Amino acid sequence: MRILVVDDDPMAGELTGAVLEDIGHEVILAQDGLDAASKLRVDPTIEMVVSDMNMPIMTGIDLFRQLFATGNTLPFILLTGDEPEGLLIQEPRLDACLIKDFSLDETLPTVIANALRARGKA
C-alpha cells in the first residue's frame, strides 16, 4: 500500500515512514498539509494518509477536513503528542488517532490493520 506520511519534522516523518516500510508499505513524505494536499491531487495511487497533528499553517485535523470537503475519503490516521481521545471527539470521522511515542513501531501497524478492516479493505 502507498501511504502518504505528513510531518513538518523531517526526522519524525522519516521515522514514521521507516515503521511503515518495515511492514511492507511504500511511503511518500510530505512536509506539511499544503504539500500533502498537492501530492494527493497529482498522485491517485496514494491509498492512506498518516499525518502529524501539530504542524504550522494547517493542523492534521485541518488537512483531514479539507480533504474530506473535497471528496477525498482515504483512510486517515492522525498522530499526536496530545490526548488522542479528545481529538477523536473533535473529529470523529478520523479512522484513528494515536499517540506518537516510542511504541509507534508496535501501535501503528495494528491501527492501520484495524482501520482497513473497519473499511472492509483487509
Residue pairs with C-beta under 8 A, 6 or more apart in sequence:
1 25
1 26
1 47
1 48
2 25
2 26
2 27
2 28
2 43
2 45
2 46
2 47
2 48
3 20
3 25
3 26
3 27
3 28
3 46
3 47
3 48
3 49
3 50
4 27
4 28
4 29
4 30
4 36
4 39
4 40
4 46
4 48
4 49
4 50
5 13
5 16
5 17
5 20
5 27
5 28
5 29
5 30
5 50
5 51
6 13
6 29
6 30
6 31
6 32
6 33
6 35
6 36
6 49
6 50
6 51
6 52
6 55
6 60
6 63
7 13
7 16
7 29
7 30
7 31
7 51
7 52
7 55
7 79
8 31
8 32
8 52
8 55
8 56
9 52
10 29
10 31
12 52
12 100
13 29
13 30
13 31
13 52
14 29
15 104
16 50
16 79
16 100
16 104
16 108
17 27
17 29
19 104
19 105
19 108
19 109
20 27
20 50
20 108
20 112
21 27
22 105
23 109
23 112
28 39
28 43
28 46
30 36
30 38
30 39
32 55
32 56
32 57
32 58
33 51
33 55
33 57
33 58
33 59
33 60
33 62
33 63
33 66
34 57
34 58
36 49
36 51
36 63
37 63
37 66
37 67
39 46
40 46
40 49
40 67
40 72
40 74
46 74
47 74
47 75
48 74
48 75
48 76
48 77
48 112
48 115
49 63
49 64
49 67
49 74
49 75
49 76
49 77
50 77
50 79
50 108
50 112
51 60
51 63
51 64
51 76
51 77
51 78
51 79
52 60
52 78
52 79
52 80
52 100
53 59
53 60
53 61
53 78
53 79
53 80
53 81
53 82
53 87
53 97
54 60
54 80
54 81
54 82
58 66
60 78
60 79
60 80
61 78
61 87
61 90
61 91
61 94
64 76
64 78
64 91
64 93
64 94
65 91
67 74
67 76
68 93
75 95
75 112
75 115
75 116
75 119
75 121
76 94
76 95
77 94
77 95
77 96
77 97
77 98
77 108
77 111
77 112
77 115
78 84
78 87
78 91
78 94
78 96
78 97
78 98
79 97
79 98
79 99
79 100
79 104
79 108
80 87
80 97
80 98
80 99
80 100
81 99
81 100
81 101
84 97
84 98
84 99
85 97
87 94
87 97
88 94
88 97
95 115
95 118
95 119
96 111
96 114
96 115
98 104
98 107
98 108
98 111
99 107
113 122
116 122
